[in-house]
Amino acid sequence: MATFVRKPSILCYFLNSIKQIRGRQTRETSIFPFHSYATDRENRVPKIYTKTGDKGFSSTFTGERRPKEDRIFEALGNTDELSSAIGLAREFCHEKGHTFTYQLDKIQCVLQDVGANIATPQSSARESHLTRTKFSGTPITDLEGWIDTFTEELPPLTNFILPVSQSMHLITVLWRKKHVAPIVRSGEADPDIARFLNRLSDYLFTVARYAALKENNKEIIYKRPE
């Protein structure tokens, strides 16, 4: 799972190869009903496994070899988990008929960019690496706009509340942002990464409340046990 995020160039090549092959298959199957066994290099798709990490080391996008337990790869794994959790939440939201699922799709795409930036430690990156994986602050503005739109429809928040619906499980991923913060503080990743993840936590909390509102689930106020 994390292989694609750690090697964004392979991911891009893999996706482009799939698109090219599917396009050729669509054109060819109408004429030739048989499977093509073409072996030219252009038609080859990279293997999922590379065997290069079998000894406990993996490569950053810059080509630097680091132990798999390195904080860079830990941050990448947490980013993957965050994206997976949002993907699962999207399915629940889609089943409920919520109209904001396209936002979750966009967020997952942005998290791929977050992973690419994290996988490019600035201490070993060349200018060409930094240019390809530079993180744009535009998604932060998108999150803030979505938060403001949802907030206009929500009742004022005056107390701590408890999760009350399936969609509210989005909140369970909020803590993961702290695992990326050390990478940013060390100067190995773009500062906008931390800003995006921090704003994303606000978005997830707000959209979870909005989902509960649309599902007619009353918010339960936290009360201190006596």
N, C-alpha and C positions, 0 to 999 in steps of 0.2 A: 504493500500500500504506500509506504513512505518513499519507495524508490523513485516514483515519478516526481514527487515534490523535491527530493534531494537532487534530482537530475533534470531540471526544467528543459534543457535543450533536447534531451531524449524524449520527454513528454511531447514537446511541440513536434518533433520529427515523427513520433509515433502517430499522433493524431492526424497530421498532414498525410502520412502514408496511408492510413485507414481511409481517409476521404478520397484519395486518388484511386485506391484499389476499388472501393465501392463504386466510384464513378465509372471505372473501366468495366467492372462486372455488369453494371446496369446497361451499358452500351453493348456489351458482347453477348450477354445471355439471350438477347432477342434474336441473334443470328446463329450462335453456336450453343447448343444445349449441353455441351460437355464442360467439365471443370478444366480450367487452364492450369497447366503445370509449368508455366514459364519460370525460368530460373535466372533471368537477368537481374543484376543488382538493383535496378530501379524498382522492381516489384517486391523486394524483400522487406519484411517488417521486423524491426528489432525484437529480440526475445525479451520476455518479461524478466527472466533471471539472467544475471551476468556473471555470477560466481565470484565477483571481485570482493565481496564482503564476507566471504566464508571464514576469514581469519580474524574477524572482529573489527575490521576497519571499513570506513566508507569514504566517499569523495564528496567534497563540496562542489559547487558549480565552478569554483576557481581551479579545481583540480587538486586541491590540498587534501591529503589523506589524514583522517582523524579517527580516533576510537569511536565505536558506535554509541558509547555512553557519553560522548562529548555533549556539552550543553547546547550546541548548535542542533544536533540531531534530536535531543530531547525537546527543544522548542518546536522543531518540525513535526515531531510526533504529536505534540499537544495541538498544534495547528490542524493536523489531520483529524484528530479526534473532535475538535471543535466543528470542523466542516461536516464530519459524519453526523454529529448530533443535530446540526442545523438541517441536514438532509432528511434525517428521521422526522424532525419536527415539521418539515415541509409536507411530508406525507400526511401527517395528522391534520395539518391546516388545510391541505387540499381536500381531504375527505369531508371536512367541515364546511367547505365552500368559501373559505376566506379569500379575499381579493388581493392580499399582499404577498402571495407566494412568489410572485416574480421578483420581489425584493430579496427573498431568501436565496433565489437562484443567483442573483447578482452578487450577493454577499459571498456565496460559495466560490464564485469566480474570482472575487477580490482576494479571498483567502489563498487561492493558488498563487496570486501575485505576492502575497505576504510570504508564503513559503519560499518563493524564488528569491526574494530579497534576503531572507534569513539564511538561505543556502549559499549566499554570496558574501562571506565575511569580508568586511572592508579592509581588514589588515592584510589580506593576501590577494585582493582583487585588483585587476588592471582596469583601466578606464573603460575598455570595451565591455568588461563584465558589469561594471556599475551602470553603464548606459542601458544595457539590455534588461537589467533587473531593477532599475530605479522605481521606487514606489510613489505613485501620484497621490496627492492629498485630496483629489476630487471626491472619492468615496466617502470621505469624512463629511463633506458638505451634503452629500445625499442622505447620509444617516441622520444628520441634524434636521434636514427638511422633513424626513419621514417621521421623526420623533415629534416635531412641532405639529404636524398634521394630526397624528394620533392623539396627542395631548389635548387638542381642541375639543375632542369628543369625549374625553374621559373625565370622570368626576375628580375633583381635587384630591390629592393624596395627603392625608393628615395623620395616618397611622401606618405601622408596619402591617403588611398583609401576607396571607398564606396562599400557596398555589392552590387553585381550585378547579383546574381542568387539564385535559391531556396536553393542550397547547401550551400550558404554563410550564411544562417541563423544559422549555427553552432556557429558563433561568438556571438550570443545573450546569450549564456550560460557562457561566460567568467567571468562575474562579480561574479558568485556564489562562486568562490574560496575564496573570502574574508570572507565568513560566517563560514568557517572552520578554518581559521587562528587563531582566538582567542582560540579555543580549543587546538591547537598545542602549542601556546605561553604559555598557562597555565600549560603545562606539562601533560595534560590529554590524549593526543594522540601521536602517533609516529611522530617524526619530518619529516620522509620521506613522510608522508601524504601531508604536505604542499609543499614539493619539487615536488611530483607527480602532484598535482593540478596546481601548477605554470607552470610546463612543459607542462601539458595538455592544458593550455590556448594557449601556443605557437604552439602546434601541431594543435589545432583547427583552429587557424588563418591561419597557413601554408596550411593545407589540404583544407581549404575553397578557398584559392587562386589557389591551384592546380586543384580543381574541376572546378573553373571558366575557367581556362586555357583549360582544356579538353573539356569543353562545348562551347569553342570558344566565350566566353563572354569577351569583352574588359574591363579591369579595368578602373574605372572612378576615376580620380584624384580629391581629395578634393580641392575646391577653396573657399577662404574666401569671403563671400558675401560682395558686395560693398555697 
